[in-house]
Amino acid sequence: GDCEACSHSLPVFDVMAKENIATGVMVVGVQINAMKGEELKPSPGTLPIVMVNDAANSWLRRIPMVPAVIVIDGNGAVRKTWFGTLSAAQQDDLAATVTAAQANWK
């Protein structure tokens, strides 16, 4: 995104995407303020960036701030959320959550 917090967070999410390519855990960036596909910013590397048509009228409008990290299991249940730039401790918690997803979630 265009905000400083999003720009700071994208490399962290890109590393997570690279580390999880072969694990079955998908890491995807979602751009909610692009109006059309050509407005999407290129990602820093591996992280795929997608846009949601009519995001303002979807459940995404309830996200209180960006960047946001939402961990959704294979059944579509939200397992954990973080909002804003992740601290080092939150990045560790996210990594542990992803490890748990790989080991225990079906």
Salt bridges, closest charged atoms under 4 A:
ASP2 OD1 - LYS41 NZ 2.70
ASP14 OD2 - LYS18 NZ 3.30
ASP73 OD2 - ARG79 NE 2.83
ASP93 OD2 - LYS80 NZ 2.92
